[in-house]
Amino acid sequence: MIAETPVTFGRHESLVGVWCAPERDAASVPAAVFINAGIIHRVGPGRLHVHMARALAAAGFPSLRFDLGGLGDSVASRAERGTVLEWVKRDIRDAIDYAAARGSGRVVLVGLCSGADNAIDVAPDDPRVVGLVLLDPNVHRTRAFRMHHFLRAARSPQTWRLLVTGRHPVLRRLGRRNRRPADSAPATPFLAPSTLPPRELLEQRLHGLTERGCRLFYFFTGGLPFRYNHARQFARTFPRLPYGSAVEVHYRGDWDHTFSDPQAQATLIESVREWFARVQNPRAA
C-alpha cells in the first residue's frame, strides 16, 4: 500500500504539500515533484496530480505535490526580497530539497501549463533534476504553425461571421492597441515566466539538460490551438535535439488542456508511468 503524509517545509516552513511514498524502499529511484498548474490547488485539474502521484507510487516512485507560496494552503512570505518569479523559483528549490533528501537525491519535475514553464526555468540550474514531464508548456510558434492556424480559421464559418459583424478577437485586439496609452504599465506577472526566452537560448538550455543526462517528456494537446496546433511543431522548432534517446514528444489534438476526459487522463498517466520506468532504467527502453 502507498502512504500519503501531509508535510510542511521550506525556508519558513510555510509551504504545504503531500508526500506520497510507495510501499517498497524508494532510495534508488527519482522522486516526482508536482508544480501548481496556474492558480489551481496542488491536486491539479480533475485531481490529475493526485491520480498520477498514486499511480507512480504503485510503480515504486515517491512524489511530492505541493502549493507554491500564495496558492492553495501555502503562505507567501512577505518578508523576502525579489520578484514574484524569484519567490517561485525558491519555493520549487525548497520542494526539490525536501524530495531529494527523502529519496535518491534525484527528482523529476512535473508541470502542466505554467507549472511546466516553471520547471523549464528551474531545471538548468539544479543537477538533481534528472527529468522533466512537461504538459502543454509554452512553445514558440513556427511558420507551419501560422499556416495551420490560418487554414483552420479560413475554413471556419464562425471566423467569417465574426469578421463581418466586427466581433472577431483580432479586430478587438487592434482596437485596444490603438486606444492603449503609450505609457501604460505592463501586466502584473503571473506565477510563471510571462514570456518565452528566445528560441536559440531555450534550445541551448534544452541541449544542456540532455547533455547532462536529463530526460524530457513533452505532451501537447489540442486544448491550446493558439499555442500548439500540429504534431511536428516542437520538432521543427528544435530539430537538433536528441529525440528518442532523451526527448519524447507526444501530441493529441483531440484532447483538452486539462485532461478532463477520464480516459485521456488515464492514458496520460500510464504514459508517464512507463516513461518513469525508462528514466530509472534506460536499458529497459
Secondary structure as the mmCIF struct_conf table of DSSP 4:
data_model
#
loop_
_struct_conf.conf_type_id
_struct_conf.id
_struct_conf.beg_label_comp_id
_struct_conf.beg_label_asym_id
_struct_conf.beg_label_seq_id
_struct_conf.end_label_comp_id
_struct_conf.end_label_asym_id
_struct_conf.end_label_seq_id
STRN STRN1 ALA A 3 PHE A 9
BEND BEND1 GLY A 10 GLY A 10
TURN_TY1_P TURN_TY1_P1 ARG A 11 HIS A 12
BEND BEND2 GLU A 13 GLU A 13
STRN STRN2 LEU A 15 ALA A 21
BEND BEND3 GLU A 23 ARG A 24
TURN_TY1_P TURN_TY1_P2 ALA A 27 SER A 28
BEND BEND4 VAL A 29 VAL A 29
HELX_LH_PP_P HELX_LH_PP_P1 PRO A 30 PRO A 30
STRN STRN3 ALA A 31 ILE A 35
TURN_TY1_P TURN_TY1_P3 GLY A 38 ILE A 39
TURN_TY1_P TURN_TY1_P4 ARG A 42 VAL A 43
HELX_RH_3T_P HELX_RH_3T_P1 PRO A 45 ARG A 47
HELX_RH_AL_P HELX_RH_AL_P1 LEU A 48 ALA A 58
TURN_TY1_P TURN_TY1_P5 ALA A 59 GLY A 60
STRN STRN4 SER A 63 PHE A 66
TURN_TY1_P TURN_TY1_P6 GLY A 69 GLY A 70
BEND BEND5 LEU A 71 LEU A 71
TURN_TY1_P TURN_TY1_P7 GLY A 72 ASP A 73
HELX_LH_PP_P HELX_LH_PP_P2 SER A 74 SER A 77
BEND BEND6 ARG A 78 ALA A 79
BEND BEND7 GLY A 82 GLY A 82
HELX_RH_AL_P HELX_RH_AL_P2 VAL A 84 ALA A 101
TURN_TY1_P TURN_TY1_P8 ARG A 102 SER A 104
BEND BEND8 GLY A 105 GLY A 105
STRN STRN5 VAL A 107 LEU A 112
TURN_TY1_P TURN_TY1_P9 CYS A 113 CYS A 113
HELX_RH_AL_P HELX_RH_AL_P3 SER A 114 VAL A 122
HELX_RH_3T_P HELX_RH_3T_P2 ALA A 123 ASP A 125
TURN_TY1_P TURN_TY1_P10 PRO A 127 ARG A 128
STRN STRN6 VAL A 129 LEU A 135
BEND BEND9 ASP A 136 ASP A 136
HELX_RH_AL_P HELX_RH_AL_P4 ARG A 143 ALA A 154
TURN_TY1_P TURN_TY1_P11 ARG A 155 ARG A 155
HELX_RH_AL_P HELX_RH_AL_P5 PRO A 157 THR A 165
TURN_TY1_P TURN_TY1_P12 GLY A 166 GLY A 166
HELX_RH_AL_P HELX_RH_AL_P6 PRO A 169 ARG A 179
BEND BEND10 ARG A 180 ARG A 180
TURN_TY1_P TURN_TY1_P13 ALA A 182 ASP A 183
HELX_LH_PP_P HELX_LH_PP_P3 SER A 184 PRO A 189
BEND BEND11 LEU A 191 ALA A 192
BEND BEND12 SER A 194 THR A 195
HELX_LH_PP_P HELX_LH_PP_P4 LEU A 196 PRO A 198
HELX_RH_AL_P HELX_RH_AL_P7 ARG A 199 GLU A 211
TURN_TY1_P TURN_TY1_P14 ARG A 212 GLY A 213
STRN STRN7 ARG A 215 THR A 221
TURN_TY1_P TURN_TY1_P15 GLY A 222 GLY A 223
TURN_TY1_P TURN_TY1_P16 PRO A 225 ARG A 227
BEND BEND13 HIS A 230 HIS A 230
TURN_TY1_P TURN_TY1_P17 ALA A 231 ARG A 232
HELX_RH_AL_P HELX_RH_AL_P8 GLN A 233 THR A 237
BEND BEND14 PHE A 238 PHE A 238
TURN_TY1_P TURN_TY1_P18 PRO A 239 ARG A 240
BEND BEND15 LEU A 241 LEU A 241
STRN STRN8 TYR A 243 TYR A 243
TURN_TY1_P TURN_TY1_P19 GLY A 244 ALA A 246
STRN STRN9 VAL A 247 ARG A 252
TURN_TY1_P TURN_TY1_P20 GLY A 253 ASP A 254
BEND BEND16 TRP A 255 TRP A 255
TURN_TY1_P TURN_TY1_P21 HIS A 257 THR A 258
BEND BEND17 ASP A 261 ASP A 261
HELX_RH_AL_P HELX_RH_AL_P9 PRO A 262 GLN A 280
HELX_RH_3T_P HELX_RH_3T_P3 PRO A 282 ALA A 284
#
